[in-house]
Amino acid sequence: MFKLIRPGPELVIDECMSPFDVATDKHGDGTGAPGMTKIIRKPLGVGHELKSVADVKTKMIIRLEFQSGAKDMQNAPFNGQYQSHTALLLRMVIPWRDTWRYVI
């Protein structure tokens, strides 16, 4: 898959939200799906938090990672070896390792 996408020289790591509307909850119990979170600082702050990598040149999101609770994320690659933000950075850009791209 990664051979089909050739990002430009700059990649940006950021966070995204996939909003969830309790009014359209199919199960009707208001609990949503596993991994739901509430972030007050977001305009639509209830949903799934994702970390993303975007290509600056094409403005495309080219990689996503769903975020879970701290207990679940402990088993993610590089966690335990590095602090959580460094581990996230390494996981997100591993397909482009040693390609001399700037990561912002």
C-alpha positions as CSV (number, residue, x, y, z in Angstrom):
1,M,0.0,0.0,0.0
2,F,2.7,2.5,0.9
3,K,4.3,2.1,-2.5
4,L,1.3,3.6,-4.1
5,I,1.5,6.8,-2.2
6,R,4.5,9.0,-2.7
7,P,4.3,11.9,-0.3
8,G,6.3,15.1,-0.9
9,P,9.2,16.1,1.2
10,E,7.2,17.4,4.2
11,L,4.8,15.5,6.5
12,V,2.7,17.0,9.2
13,I,1.5,15.1,12.3
14,D,-1.7,16.3,14.0
15,E,-4.8,15.1,15.7
16,C,-8.3,14.7,14.3
17,M,-11.7,13.9,15.7
18,S,-14.3,11.7,14.2
19,P,-17.5,13.2,15.8
20,F,-20.3,11.1,17.3
21,D,-23.8,12.3,17.6
22,V,-25.7,10.7,20.5
23,A,-29.0,11.5,18.7
24,T,-28.1,9.2,15.8
25,D,-26.8,6.4,18.0
26,K,-28.1,3.2,16.5
27,H,-28.0,1.3,19.7
28,G,-29.9,4.0,21.5
29,D,-28.0,3.6,24.8
30,G,-25.9,6.8,24.4
31,T,-22.7,4.9,25.0
32,G,-21.4,5.0,21.4
33,A,-18.6,2.7,20.4
34,P,-15.4,1.5,22.2
35,G,-12.8,4.2,22.3
36,M,-15.2,7.1,22.6
37,T,-13.8,10.2,24.2
38,K,-14.9,13.7,25.1
39,I,-12.5,16.6,24.5
40,I,-13.9,19.9,25.7
41,R,-11.6,22.0,23.6
42,K,-12.9,20.6,20.3
43,P,-16.0,22.1,18.6
44,L,-17.5,18.6,18.2
45,G,-15.7,17.1,21.1
46,V,-17.4,13.7,21.5
47,G,-16.1,10.9,19.3
48,H,-13.0,9.1,18.4
49,E,-9.6,10.8,18.7
50,L,-7.2,10.0,15.9
51,K,-3.6,11.0,15.2
52,S,-2.9,11.7,11.6
53,V,0.0,12.2,9.1
54,A,-0.7,14.5,6.2
55,D,1.3,15.2,3.1
56,V,1.9,18.9,2.8
57,K,2.2,18.9,-1.0
58,T,-1.1,17.1,-1.7
59,K,-2.9,18.0,1.5
60,M,-3.9,14.4,1.9
61,I,-4.1,12.5,5.2
62,I,-2.0,9.4,4.5
63,R,-2.0,7.6,7.8
64,L,-4.3,7.4,10.8
65,E,-4.0,5.9,14.3
66,F,-7.1,5.5,16.5
67,Q,-6.3,6.5,20.1
68,S,-7.4,4.3,23.0
69,G,-7.1,4.6,26.8
70,A,-3.6,4.9,28.3
71,K,-3.8,1.2,29.4
72,D,-4.4,0.0,25.8
73,M,-1.8,2.3,24.3
74,Q,0.9,0.9,26.6
75,N,1.2,-2.1,24.2
76,A,1.6,0.1,21.1
77,P,5.0,-0.2,19.4
78,F,7.8,2.0,20.9
79,N,5.8,2.7,24.1
80,G,7.9,1.8,27.1
81,Q,11.1,2.5,25.1
82,Y,10.3,6.2,24.6
83,Q,8.0,8.8,26.0
84,S,4.5,8.6,24.6
85,H,4.8,11.5,22.1
86,T,8.1,10.2,20.7
87,A,6.6,6.7,20.4
88,L,3.7,8.2,18.5
89,L,6.0,10.1,16.1
90,L,8.0,6.9,15.4
91,R,4.9,4.8,14.8
92,M,3.3,7.3,12.5
93,V,6.3,7.9,10.2
94,I,7.7,4.4,10.1
95,P,6.7,3.7,6.4
96,W,8.8,6.7,5.4
97,R,11.8,5.9,7.6
98,D,15.2,6.8,6.0
99,T,13.5,8.8,3.2
100,W,14.9,12.2,4.3
101,R,11.5,13.8,4.8
102,Y,10.8,16.7,7.2
103,V,8.3,15.9,9.9
104,I,6.4,18.9,11.3
